[in-house]
Amino acid sequence: MSHFGERLSSNRHLGEDDVEWLHALMGDWQLIADLSYSDLVLWGPHTPEGYVSAEGRSYVALSQARPSTTQTIIPRDIVGDRIRADLKAVVERAWTYRVETNSSDQGQPYPSKTRVSALPLVRRDRSGQRRTIGVITMHFAVSALRSPSRMELTYRRCATEMLEMVSAGVWPDPAQEYTGYSGAPRVGDGLLRLDSEGKVTFASPNAVSALLRLGVNEALEGRSLAGIGAELQRATGVAVDESQPLMLTGRKAQRSELEAHGAAVTLRTIPLHRGLRQGEGERFAALVLCRDVTELRRREKQLMSKDATIKEIHHRVKNNLQTVAALLRMQSRRMDSAEGREGLARAMRRVQTIAVVHDSLSQGLEESVDVDELMRRQLRLAAEMAQSEKYAATQLRGSFGQLPADMVTPLALVVTEVVANSVEHGFGEGQTDLTVVMEVSRHTDAAGRERLDVEIIDDGVGLPDQDWEPGLGLQIVKTLVRGELSGSIEWMSADEGGGTKAVLRAPILG
């Protein structure tokens, strides 16, 4: 598909609407491959000039689709290949004269009981002129040993009618149908054919089974699909979209769901029009694809319920930790010992750090967390809690980006302890302000492994000259870095003018 996209985006002879329509067609033409029991290949000129000039024109395969309803004829991926000589004449005639061309039209019957039909894709430019922007070839097998079933005949008929709309450049219409539903139905999931009044004229066995799950026990053929939908709505009392009756009568291209008796069926309607080359055309029938998504929706509800439960747990843990921090604060106010108050203040700071992380996790439950805003707040909080009369400014440079959720809590604790230590011990004699800068960068080695580097730098008095041993807080930092982050941390002098730098390196293992 990259070959397909590159050729379209760089072609000056195709407008933006043409490119958008071709992308929409490639996203939906599996439906036609399944209905026609054919392999499909989209061909375009091998050079941009070939779109307007026949001189020296050849063709290249831009995309292909294989049917899921029968055995493929083209097992090899041919996207990017130049067209074979025996196919070029068929495709060239379809491109030049804008008519459907079969392999036998050229007096060259296709070998091995296979046939090829070439269908031009014709659209109008801004001036209203019709022009060919591509050719689709359909490769299908011809069997003389059996009679096709009613379902196969209906499928092929539907494919022919859809291909007429494709050739006229009116289907698919990206502006008419929203394609964002999960569990989109395919031909093999179930197919209904409606007449112009919205009555079912054909129902595949899988479509019958899907509607049976909703409680539709009577025969489908001859019944109004909109009437069936209304009966289900009355029986269940489930509110539906006001546009659903238009969809169920085949008047509107749309996707929706029917729910009843604990089951759910996704429906997709495709109105069929004819006479498009002569004018606007008329709607004469519609296809409705249906898929039983009961189990899919049940799993989605279970996941939503689990997500809500986990969010609530994070929220309650955050509240409990804030309660603990408040109790520690109350206890510290009643202590006479300065050393005891300091110890409780540090414990309170650690508890609040974990509470902040749980608060962030309760907002969303992605496997990876964007921690920039969290760390910016934590950097400021750690400095404010550690400083007294003197002022400490903080800065965050770089970006953490997305990190695994289980990496965030130990990382936040490490940042809190290191920043607090810088503020508590960084002020020199007569120094009234201090700046703590956290610089973050990510690196990727030759094997594709990512590493996070964090440098916390202050402009304080720097490290003691000798016999320096880290206190309890920094010992906790070392334990967290080695045990929880599988990384390393070291302290060094920031520069000749003073200050301290802590360098943390940890692999990103998410």
ChimeraX attribute file (.defattr): number of C-alpha atoms within 10 A of each C-alpha:
attribute: neighborCount
match mode: 1-to-1
recipient: residues
	/A:1	13
	/A:2	11
	/A:3	12
	/A:4	19
	/A:5	14
	/A:6	11
	/A:7	18
	/A:8	22
	/A:9	13
	/A:10	10
	/A:11	14
	/A:12	12
	/A:13	14
	/A:14	15
	/A:15	14
	/A:16	12
	/A:17	12
	/A:18	17
	/A:19	17
	/A:20	14
	/A:21	20
	/A:22	22
	/A:23	17
	/A:24	15
	/A:25	17
	/A:26	17
	/A:27	12
	/A:28	16
	/A:29	19
	/A:30	21
	/A:31	19
	/A:32	25
	/A:33	26
	/A:34	23
	/A:35	26
	/A:36	27
	/A:37	23
	/A:38	30
	/A:39	27
	/A:40	28
	/A:41	23
	/A:42	24
	/A:43	27
	/A:44	28
	/A:45	26
	/A:46	20
	/A:47	15
	/A:48	17
	/A:49	15
	/A:50	16
	/A:51	20
	/A:52	13
	/A:53	12
	/A:54	13
	/A:55	8
	/A:56	10
	/A:57	17
	/A:58	20
	/A:59	23
	/A:60	20
	/A:61	22
	/A:62	27
	/A:63	21
	/A:64	22
	/A:65	22
	/A:66	22
	/A:67	21
	/A:68	18
	/A:69	15
	/A:70	16
	/A:71	14
	/A:72	18
	/A:73	15
	/A:74	16
	/A:75	9
	/A:76	7
	/A:77	11
	/A:78	15
	/A:79	18
	/A:80	17
	/A:81	13
	/A:82	17
	/A:83	19
	/A:84	11
	/A:85	9
	/A:86	12
	/A:87	17
	/A:88	15
	/A:89	17
	/A:90	24
	/A:91	28
	/A:92	20
	/A:93	19
	/A:94	24
	/A:95	28
	/A:96	13
	/A:97	11
	/A:98	19
	/A:99	15
	/A:100	21
	/A:101	22
	/A:102	22
	/A:103	21
	/A:104	13
	/A:105	12
	/A:106	12
	/A:107	8
	/A:108	13
	/A:109	14
	/A:110	15
	/A:111	7
	/A:112	8
	/A:113	11
	/A:114	14
	/A:115	18
	/A:116	23
	/A:117	22
	/A:118	27
	/A:119	26
	/A:120	31
	/A:121	26
	/A:122	22
	/A:123	21
	/A:124	14
	/A:125	13
	/A:126	8
	/A:127	6
	/A:128	8
	/A:129	9
	/A:130	13
	/A:131	17
	/A:132	20
	/A:133	22
	/A:134	22
	/A:135	27
	/A:136	28
	/A:137	26
	/A:138	22
	/A:139	24
	/A:140	23
	/A:141	17
	/A:142	10
	/A:143	10
	/A:144	8
	/A:145	6
	/A:146	6
	/A:147	9
	/A:148	11
	/A:149	9
	/A:150	11
	/A:151	15
	/A:152	15
	/A:153	14
	/A:154	18
	/A:155	20
	/A:156	19
	/A:157	14
	/A:158	19
	/A:159	19
	/A:160	15
	/A:161	14
	/A:162	25
	/A:163	20
	/A:164	22
	/A:165	20
	/A:166	22
	/A:167	23
	/A:168	18
	/A:169	23
	/A:170	18
	/A:171	22
	/A:172	22
	/A:173	15
	/A:174	15
	/A:175	7
	/A:176	11
	/A:177	15
	/A:178	11
	/A:179	13
	/A:180	8
	/A:181	11
	/A:182	10
	/A:183	13
	/A:184	17
	/A:185	22
	/A:186	19
	/A:187	23
	/A:188	18
	/A:189	17
	/A:190	22
	/A:191	26
	/A:192	25
	/A:193	25
	/A:194	28
	/A:195	20
	/A:196	17
	/A:197	16
	/A:198	24
	/A:199	23
	/A:200	24
	/A:201	15
	/A:202	19
	/A:203	20
	/A:204	20
	/A:205	14
	/A:206	18
	/A:207	23
	/A:208	20
	/A:209	18
	/A:210	22
	/A:211	24
	/A:212	16
	/A:213	18
	/A:214	19
	/A:215	16
	/A:216	17
	/A:217	11
	/A:218	10
	/A:219	11
	/A:220	20
	/A:221	16
	/A:222	13
	/A:223	15
	/A:224	19
	/A:225	23
	/A:226	20
	/A:227	15
	/A:228	14
	/A:229	19
	/A:230	17
	/A:231	13
	/A:232	19
	/A:233	16
	/A:234	10
	/A:235	12
	/A:236	13
	/A:237	11
	/A:238	11
	/A:239	9
	/A:240	15
	/A:241	8
	/A:242	8
	/A:243	11
	/A:244	19
	/A:245	18
	/A:246	15
	/A:247	24
	/A:248	28
	/A:249	24
	/A:250	30
	/A:251	20
	/A:252	19
	/A:253	21
	/A:254	21
	/A:255	23
	/A:256	18
	/A:257	17
	/A:258	19
	/A:259	22
	/A:260	19
	/A:261	11
	/A:262	11
	/A:263	19
	/A:264	22
	/A:265	23
	/A:266	22
	/A:267	23
	/A:268	24
	/A:269	26
	/A:270	22
	/A:271	24
	/A:272	24
	/A:273	19
	/A:274	17
	/A:275	13
	/A:276	15
	/A:277	13
	/A:278	7
	/A:279	8
	/A:280	11
	/A:281	13
	/A:282	13
	/A:283	16
	/A:284	16
	/A:285	24
	/A:286	28
	/A:287	21
	/A:288	29
	/A:289	25
	/A:290	30
	/A:291	25
	/A:292	26
	/A:293	20
	/A:294	18
	/A:295	11
	/A:296	13
	/A:297	16
	/A:298	14
	/A:299	12
	/A:300	12
	/A:301	12
	/A:302	12
	/A:303	12
	/A:304	12
	/A:305	12
	/A:306	12
	/A:307	16
	/A:308	15
	/A:309	12
	/A:310	16
	/A:311	20
	/A:312	14
	/A:313	14
	/A:314	20
	/A:315	19
	/A:316	16
	/A:317	17
	/A:318	24
	/A:319	15
	/A:320	14
	/A:321	21
	/A:322	19
	/A:323	15
	/A:324	17
	/A:325	21
	/A:326	15
	/A:327	12
	/A:328	19
	/A:329	17
	/A:330	12
	/A:331	14
	/A:332	19
	/A:333	10
	/A:334	9
	/A:335	13
	/A:336	9
	/A:337	10
	/A:338	10
	/A:339	10
	/A:340	13
	/A:341	18
	/A:342	14
	/A:343	13
	/A:344	20
	/A:345	19
	/A:346	18
	/A:347	17
	/A:348	21
	/A:349	23
	/A:350	20
	/A:351	21
	/A:352	23
	/A:353	26
	/A:354	19
	/A:355	25
	/A:356	20
	/A:357	22
	/A:358	22
	/A:359	19
	/A:360	19
	/A:361	20
	/A:362	20
	/A:363	12
	/A:364	14
	/A:365	14
	/A:366	12
	/A:367	11
	/A:368	16
	/A:369	20
	/A:370	17
	/A:371	20
	/A:372	18
	/A:373	13
	/A:374	16
	/A:375	22
	/A:376	15
	/A:377	13
	/A:378	21
	/A:379	24
	/A:380	18
	/A:381	18
	/A:382	24
	/A:383	26
	/A:384	17
	/A:385	16
	/A:386	22
	/A:387	17
	/A:388	11
	/A:389	7
	/A:390	13
	/A:391	15
	/A:392	22
	/A:393	15
	/A:394	19
	/A:395	14
	/A:396	18
	/A:397	14
	/A:398	12
	/A:399	16
	/A:400	19
	/A:401	14
	/A:402	15
	/A:403	18
	/A:404	15
	/A:405	17
	/A:406	15
	/A:407	18
	/A:408	22
	/A:409	18
	/A:410	20
	/A:411	19
	/A:412	20
	/A:413	24
	/A:414	24
	/A:415	23
	/A:416	26
	/A:417	24
	/A:418	21
	/A:419	27
	/A:420	24
	/A:421	18
	/A:422	29
	/A:423	27
	/A:424	15
	/A:425	14
	/A:426	25
	/A:427	22
	/A:428	13
	/A:429	7
	/A:430	6
	/A:431	12
	/A:432	11
	/A:433	16
	/A:434	23
	/A:435	18
	/A:436	26
	/A:437	19
	/A:438	22
	/A:439	17
	/A:440	18
	/A:441	15
	/A:442	17
	/A:443	12
	/A:444	12
	/A:445	8
	/A:446	6
	/A:447	6
	/A:448	8
	/A:449	11
	/A:450	15
	/A:451	16
	/A:452	18
	/A:453	18
	/A:454	22
	/A:455	20
	/A:456	22
	/A:457	27
	/A:458	27
	/A:459	22
	/A:460	22
	/A:461	19
	/A:462	24
	/A:463	17
	/A:464	9
	/A:465	6
	/A:466	6
	/A:467	5
	/A:468	8
	/A:469	9
	/A:470	12
	/A:471	10
	/A:472	10
	/A:473	17
	/A:474	15
	/A:475	13
	/A:476	14
	/A:477	22
	/A:478	20
	/A:479	15
	/A:480	19
	/A:481	21
	/A:482	13
	/A:483	12
	/A:484	15
	/A:485	21
	/A:486	14
	/A:487	18
	/A:488	17
	/A:489	17
	/A:490	11
	/A:491	16
	/A:492	13
	/A:493	18
	/A:494	18
	/A:495	12
	/A:496	7
	/A:497	10
	/A:498	15
	/A:499	22
	/A:500	21
	/A:501	24
	/A:502	20
	/A:503	17
	/A:504	22
	/A:505	19
	/A:506	21
	/A:507	18
	/A:508	19
	/A:509	13
	/A:510	12
